[in-house]
Amino acid sequence: MTDPGGLGRHDSWEGVRAVVAGFGVSGFAAADNLTHLGASVVALDENPAGKEEQAELLGILGADIRLGEGATATLPENVDLVVTSPGWRPTAPLLAQASDRGVPVWGEVELAWRLRDPDRPAPWLAVTGTNGKTTTVQMLDRILRAAGLRSTAAGNVGLPLVEAVMDPEPYDVLAVELSSFQLHYTHSMSAESAAVLNVAEDHLDWYSSLDDYAADKGRIYEQVQRACVYNVADPETERLVREADVVEGARAIGFTLGTPAVGMVGVVDDILADRAFVEDRATSAAELCTIGDLASPAPHFVANALAAAALARAHGISQAAVRDGLRAFRPDGHRIETVAVLGDVTWIDDSKATNPHAAQSSLQGYDPVVWVAGGLAKGARFDDLVAAVRSRLRGVVLLGRDRAVIAEALSRHAPDVPVIVADDGETGSDRGGNPMESVVDAAAGLARPGDTVLLAPGCASMDMFTDYGARGDAFAAAVRRLEDDRA
């Protein structure tokens, strides 16, 4: 066997036999770059849909691409390295066979870290958490660009990390989003600074326990060089910092929606304030921006801005660039996006809220609210969420496969809140037309002037829709139809 452990971007990978498990976006990036480096690559994926063109391209370059049912059942012989796509469980047959044979398993993130340019390695500012990762990383990228740096959002959003580190024109810095799945297969990363935004129940269909899930999140802090950013409101994130083995001199920096203590960033009279990266932080604070500068005053959005600002300030970014970047940032679609205001009722699409923690954060920004929820719960529970927001709820409309899970939590903790449960005939994916129309009609019947109707499902979307974006689009289309009907 050839040991790939000491190889980098300037080494010849000739003789390395690599298997890439999964041929999606990150799998293609890994296979492509390993092939260019001289490795002998076999890429495997059970699903050939939409991958034929990339497979043909890499086949011309010498890679062996095997797509279709059964392609990932057996690990090829004489393999030196497996690079797995995120989301593959360690118990998957291919990875279990690699473990049994003593073959190292890396994620694309691990591969990217090893392929950084040793002459000009762009520092990584890394973000994870159950919710808010993408928004925070995109905010951070806008701040870094406002400072005049060549930056990009990479990892779980934006560019695959391998593509980012192998760019012929090196980046000055990378804003890196990392999921727990990616971190599970990451071993040697040493981010300049890193943040865990929050830890709540999610992906319990993948992990055996919440502790295992949190442990993977905490891997982002390992060997951090400058700042470990944590959420003061979430003690689990601070615990992960305390348990991390960091580079000597790295600081713990908290972010809070309250008044910041020394060594934190927080909010003072609607001003985002820095008491961590100013010289006289014991007696003063630096103004970063106001809540009014942000695209939304929702608490979780402000928290994301504080985390992004802390990472940027740890990198040496000025107050002015933080302000300018946050002022310029607008979230992607389906994240607390106003669809319409009809009859003094505001309709909000937060389809990206795909777990209870995200839904709770969203709901806490509105009062009173008609909540639209349901889908695939992924093993999560809703009791804590309902108990926390019941006083805000005007009513609830439920849809999707696991709607009964939410209905049961509502009956236990908010029995007086009106609940409309859409049946299979109304919301099933085989129904003609838009399955959200009956949901929107029901929500309109519950809402009163001054209310918000909020799509914050707390669940994944794949029981009824291709993804959360399609779910949000269907919701918005149904709201527009309602608007046309009232015109």
C-alpha positions in Angstrom: 0.0 0.0 0.0 1.0 3.6 -0.6 0.6 5.9 2.4 -1.1 9.1 1.3 -0.8 10.7 4.8 2.2 12.9 4.0 1.2 14.0 0.5 0.2 17.5 -0.4 -0.6 19.5 -3.5 3.0 19.7 -4.7 3.7 16.0 -4.4 3.1 13.3 -6.9 0.2 11.1 -6.0 1.2 8.6 -8.6 0.7 5.1 -7.2 -2.0 6.2 -4.7 -5.2 4.2 -5.3 -8.1 6.3 -4.1 -11.8 5.4 -3.9 -14.2 8.3 -3.8 -17.5 7.3 -2.1 -20.3 9.4 -3.6 -20.2 11.4 -6.8 -22.1 14.5 -5.9 -20.6 18.0 -5.8 -17.9 17.3 -3.3 -17.3 13.8 -4.6 -16.7 15.1 -8.1 -14.3 17.8 -6.8 -12.3 15.2 -4.9 -12.2 12.8 -7.8 -11.3 15.5 -10.3 -8.4 17.0 -8.2 -7.0 13.6 -7.2 -7.0 12.5 -10.8 -5.1 15.7 -11.7 -2.6 15.0 -9.0 -1.8 11.6 -10.5 -3.8 9.3 -8.2 -5.6 6.3 -9.6 -9.2 7.1 -8.8 -12.4 5.0 -8.6 -15.6 7.0 -7.9 -18.7 5.1 -6.8 -22.3 6.1 -6.5 -25.6 4.3 -6.4 -27.5 7.1 -8.1 -26.4 7.9 -11.7 -29.0 10.7 -12.2 -27.5 13.9 -13.4 -23.9 12.6 -13.1 -23.4 11.2 -16.6 -21.6 14.3 -18.0 -19.1 14.6 -15.1 -18.5 10.8 -15.3 -17.7 11.0 -18.9 -15.3 14.0 -18.4 -13.4 12.2 -15.6 -13.4 9.0 -17.6 -11.5 10.8 -20.4 -9.0 12.0 -17.8 -8.4 8.4 -16.6 -10.7 8.0 -13.6 -12.9 4.9 -13.2 -16.5 6.0 -12.5 -19.0 3.4 -11.5 -22.5 4.5 -11.1 -25.7 2.6 -10.5 -27.3 0.1 -8.1 -24.8 -2.0 -6.3 -21.8 0.2 -7.2 -21.0 1.0 -3.6 -21.5 -2.5 -2.1 -17.9 -3.7 -2.3 -14.7 -1.8 -1.7 -12.2 -2.5 -4.6 -9.1 -4.4 -3.8 -5.7 -2.7 -3.1 -7.0 0.6 -2.0 -4.8 3.2 -0.2 -7.4 5.8 0.6 -11.2 6.3 0.7 -12.6 9.9 0.4 -16.2 9.9 1.5 -18.9 12.4 0.7 -20.7 13.9 3.8 -23.6 12.0 5.1 -22.2 8.5 4.6 -22.6 6.6 7.9 -19.4 4.8 9.2 -21.5 1.7 9.1 -22.1 1.9 5.3 -20.7 -1.3 3.8 -18.0 0.5 1.8 -16.7 2.4 4.8 -17.0 -0.6 7.2 -14.9 -2.6 4.8 -12.3 0.2 4.7 -12.2 0.2 8.5 -11.8 -3.5 8.6 -8.8 -3.4 6.2 -7.2 -0.4 7.9 -7.7 1.9 4.9 -7.8 5.6 6.0 -11.2 7.3 5.4 -11.1 11.1 4.8 -13.9 13.5 4.1 -13.5 16.1 1.3 -12.7 18.6 4.1 -9.8 16.6 5.3 -8.5 16.2 1.7 -8.9 20.0 1.2 -6.9 20.8 4.3 -4.0 18.6 3.2 -4.1 20.1 -0.3 -3.7 23.8 0.9 -0.8 25.7 -0.7 2.0 25.5 1.8 3.5 28.7 0.4 0.3 30.7 0.8 -2.2 28.8 2.9 -5.4 30.8 3.2 -6.6 30.7 6.8 -10.0 29.1 7.5 -12.7 30.8 9.5 -15.0 27.9 10.2 -18.6 27.8 11.3 -20.8 24.9 12.4 -24.0 24.6 14.4 -27.5 23.0 14.2 -28.9 26.2 12.7 -27.6 29.4 11.1 -24.4 28.1 9.5 -25.1 29.2 6.0 -26.3 32.7 6.9 -23.4 33.3 9.3 -20.8 32.1 6.7 -22.4 34.3 4.0 -22.4 37.3 6.4 -18.7 36.6 7.2 -17.8 36.4 3.5 -19.5 39.8 2.8 -17.5 41.3 5.7 -14.2 39.9 4.5 -14.9 41.2 1.0 -15.9 44.6 2.4 -12.4 44.6 3.9 -10.9 44.2 0.5 -9.9 40.6 0.9 -10.3 37.9 -1.7 -12.7 35.6 0.1 -15.3 33.0 -0.7 -17.9 30.9 1.1 -16.9 27.3 0.9 -17.6 23.8 2.3 -21.2 23.0 3.0 -22.2 26.1 1.1 -20.7 27.7 -2.0 -17.5 26.2 -3.5 -16.4 22.7 -2.5 -13.4 23.2 -0.3 -11.1 21.2 -2.6 -11.9 23.6 -5.4 -11.3 26.6 -3.2 -7.9 25.5 -1.9 -6.8 24.4 -5.4 -7.8 27.6 -7.1 -4.8 28.8 -9.2 -5.3 32.3 -7.7 -5.0 31.8 -4.0 -7.7 33.3 -1.7 -6.7 35.5 1.2 -9.1 33.8 3.6 -11.9 31.3 3.4 -15.3 31.5 5.2 -16.0 27.8 5.7 -19.3 26.1 6.6 -19.0 22.7 8.1 -21.7 20.2 8.9 -21.4 17.5 11.6 -21.2 14.9 8.8 -18.2 16.7 7.3 -16.5 17.1 10.7 -17.0 13.4 11.5 -14.4 12.6 8.8 -12.0 15.5 9.5 -8.9 14.8 11.5 -6.1 17.3 11.0 -7.8 20.7 10.4 -6.5 23.6 12.4 -8.8 26.6 11.6 -7.6 30.1 12.4 -10.9 30.7 14.3 -14.1 28.7 14.6 -17.6 29.0 15.9 -20.3 26.6 17.1 -23.5 28.6 16.8 -25.8 26.2 18.7 -26.3 22.5 19.4 -29.9 21.0 19.3 -31.6 17.8 18.3 -31.0 17.1 14.7 -29.9 14.1 12.5 -30.8 11.7 15.3 -31.6 9.3 12.5 -27.8 9.3 11.7 -26.3 9.6 15.2 -26.9 7.2 18.1 -27.3 10.1 20.6 -27.2 13.8 20.9 -23.8 13.5 22.7 -22.3 11.9 19.6 -23.8 14.6 17.4 -22.4 17.3 19.7 -19.0 15.7 19.7 -18.7 15.9 16.0 -19.7 19.6 16.1 -17.0 20.2 18.7 -14.3 18.8 16.4 -14.3 22.2 14.7 -12.5 23.7 17.7 -9.6 21.2 17.7 -6.3 23.0 17.1 -7.9 26.4 16.6 -5.2 29.0 16.4 -6.9 32.3 17.4 -10.5 32.3 18.6 -13.1 29.8 19.6 -16.4 31.6 19.2 -19.3 30.2 21.3 -23.0 31.1 22.1 -23.4 32.4 25.6 -27.1 31.3 25.5 -26.1 27.7 24.7 -23.9 26.3 27.4 -23.2 23.2 25.3 -21.1 25.3 22.9 -19.0 26.7 25.7 -18.5 23.1 27.0 -17.2 22.1 23.6 -14.7 25.0 23.8 -13.5 23.9 27.2 -12.9 20.4 26.1 -11.1 21.3 22.8 -7.4 20.9 22.4 -6.5 24.3 21.0 -3.3 26.0 20.0 -1.7 27.8 23.0 -3.0 31.4 23.1 -6.3 30.8 21.4 -9.1 32.7 23.1 -12.7 31.8 23.9 -15.0 34.6 22.6 -18.7 34.5 23.5 -21.6 36.2 21.6 -24.8 37.2 23.3 -28.0 39.0 22.6 -27.5 40.7 25.9 -24.9 43.2 27.2 -21.5 41.7 26.5 -19.1 41.0 29.3 -15.4 41.4 28.7 -14.2 39.1 26.0 -17.6 38.9 24.3 -19.6 40.6 21.5 -23.2 41.5 22.2 -26.0 44.1 22.0 -26.2 47.4 23.9 -29.2 49.6 23.1 -29.7 48.1 19.7 -26.0 48.4 18.9 -23.9 45.4 18.1 -20.9 46.0 20.4 -17.4 44.4 20.6 -15.8 44.0 24.1 -13.4 41.3 22.9 -11.1 42.8 20.2 -10.6 46.4 21.5 -7.6 47.5 23.5 -9.4 48.8 26.5 -12.1 46.2 26.6 -12.4 46.3 30.4 -14.0 49.8 30.3 -15.1 50.3 26.7 -16.6 48.7 23.6 -16.5 49.2 19.9 -19.6 49.8 17.9 -19.9 47.4 15.0 -23.3 48.3 13.6 -26.9 48.7 14.6 -29.7 46.2 14.5 -31.3 48.6 12.0 -28.4 48.0 9.7 -29.3 44.3 9.4 -31.7 42.7 6.9 -33.8 41.4 9.8 -34.2 42.2 13.5 -35.1 38.5 14.3 -33.1 37.4 17.3 -31.4 34.4 15.6 -30.4 36.7 12.7 -28.8 39.1 15.1 -27.0 36.2 16.8 -25.7 35.1 13.4 -24.4 38.6 12.7 -22.6 38.7 16.1 -20.9 35.3 15.4 -19.8 36.5 11.9 -18.5 39.7 13.4 -16.5 37.9 16.1 -14.8 35.7 13.5 -14.0 38.7 11.3 -12.7 40.7 14.3 -10.5 37.8 15.3 -9.0 37.9 11.8 -8.2 41.6 12.3 -11.1 43.1 10.3 -12.0 46.8 11.0 -15.2 48.0 12.6 -16.1 49.8 9.4 -15.7 46.7 7.2 -17.9 44.7 9.7 -20.6 47.4 9.4 -20.4 47.6 5.7 -20.5 43.9 5.1 -23.5 43.3 7.4 -25.3 46.3 5.9 -24.8 44.8 2.4 -25.8 41.2 3.3 -29.2 39.9 2.3 -30.1 36.3 3.1 -30.8 33.7 0.5 -34.4 32.8 -0.4 -36.5 30.7 2.1 -34.8 32.2 5.1 -37.2 34.5 7.0 -38.3 35.9 3.6 -41.4 38.1 3.4 -43.6 36.7 0.7 -46.5 39.2 1.0 -48.6 41.4 3.3 -52.3 40.7 2.7 -55.0 42.4 4.8 -52.4 43.4 7.4 -51.3 39.8 7.7 -47.6 39.2 6.9 -46.7 35.9 5.2 -43.1 34.7 5.9 -41.2 31.8 4.2 -38.6 30.2 6.5 -38.7 26.8 4.8 -35.0 26.5 5.6 -36.0 25.9 9.3 -35.7 22.2 8.9 -35.5 21.2 12.6 -37.2 22.2 15.8 -34.4 24.4 17.0 -34.5 26.5 13.8 -38.3 26.7 13.9 -38.2 27.9 17.5 -35.6 30.6 16.7 -37.8 31.7 13.8 -41.1 31.7 15.8 -39.5 33.8 18.6 -39.2 36.6 16.1 -43.0 37.0 15.7 -46.1 37.5 17.9 -48.8 36.5 17.3 -48.2 33.9 14.7 -49.9 31.3 12.7 -47.4 28.5 12.4 -47.2 26.2 9.3 -45.2 23.1 10.2 -44.5 19.5 9.4 -42.6 17.1 7.1 -39.9 14.6 8.0 -39.0 15.0 11.7 -35.8 12.9 11.5 -36.4 11.5 15.0 -36.7 15.0 16.6 -39.2 15.9 19.3 -41.2 19.1 19.6 -42.2 19.4 23.2 -39.6 22.0 24.2 -40.4 24.0 21.1 -44.1 24.1 21.8 -43.6 24.9 25.5 -41.4 27.8 24.6 -43.6 29.5 22.0 -47.2 28.5 22.9 -48.0 32.0 24.1 -47.2 33.4 20.6 -49.4 30.9 18.7 -52.6 32.1 17.1 -53.0 28.7 15.5 -51.1 25.9 13.7 -51.5 24.3 10.3 -49.8 20.9 10.0 -48.7 18.9 6.9 -46.4 16.1 6.0 -45.6 12.6 7.1 -44.7 13.4 10.7 -47.3 16.0 11.4 -48.7 13.8 14.2 -45.5 14.2 16.2 -46.1 17.9 16.3 -49.8 17.6 16.9 -49.1 15.4 19.9 -46.7 18.0 21.4 -49.3 20.7 20.8 -52.0 18.7 22.6 -49.7 18.2 25.6 -48.3 21.8 25.9 -50.7 24.1 24.0 -54.1 22.4 24.1 -56.0 25.7 23.7 -54.2 26.6 20.4 -56.4 25.8 17.3 -54.7 23.2 15.1 -55.7 22.3 11.6 -54.2 19.0 10.4 -54.1 18.6 6.6 -54.9 15.0 5.6 -53.0 12.9 3.0 -55.5 13.8 0.3 -54.7 17.5 0.7 -50.9 17.3 1.1 -49.8 14.2 -0.6 -47.2 14.6 -3.4 -49.5 12.8 -5.8 -52.2 15.5 -5.5 -52.7 17.6 -8.6 -51.8 21.3 -8.4 -50.0 22.9 -5.5 -50.2 20.9 -2.2 -49.6 24.1 -0.3 -52.9 25.8 -1.4 -55.1 24.1 1.2 -52.5 24.8 3.8 -52.4 28.5 3.0 -56.2 28.6 2.9 -56.3 27.1 6.4 -53.7 29.5 7.7 -55.6 32.5 6.2 -58.7 31.4 8.1 -56.8 31.4 11.4 -54.9 34.7 10.9 -56.2 38.1 12.2 -55.0 41.6 11.2 -51.5 42.2 12.6 -50.6 38.5 12.7 -47.8 36.7 10.9 -48.2 33.4 9.0 -44.9 31.7 9.3 -43.7 28.7 7.3 -41.1 27.3 9.7 -41.7 23.6 9.3 -39.2 22.2 11.8 -38.8 19.2 9.5 -37.1 18.2 6.4 -39.1 18.4 3.1 -38.4 15.3 1.1 -41.7 13.5 2.0 -43.5 16.0 -0.3 -41.0 18.2 -2.1 -37.6 17.8 -3.7 -36.0 20.1 -1.1 -36.7 23.0 1.3 -36.5 25.5 -1.6 -39.3 23.7 -3.6 -41.4 23.7 -0.4 -40.9 27.4 0.0 -41.6 28.1 -3.6 -44.9 26.2 -3.3 -45.8 28.2 -0.2 -45.1 31.5 -1.9 -47.0 30.4 -5.0 -50.0 29.6 -2.9 -49.8 32.9 -1.1 -49.7 34.7 -4.5 -52.8 32.8 -5.6 -54.6 33.9 -2.5 -53.5 37.5 -3.2 -54.9 37.2 -6.8 -58.2 35.7 -5.5 -58.6 38.7 -3.2 -57.7 41.3 -5.8 
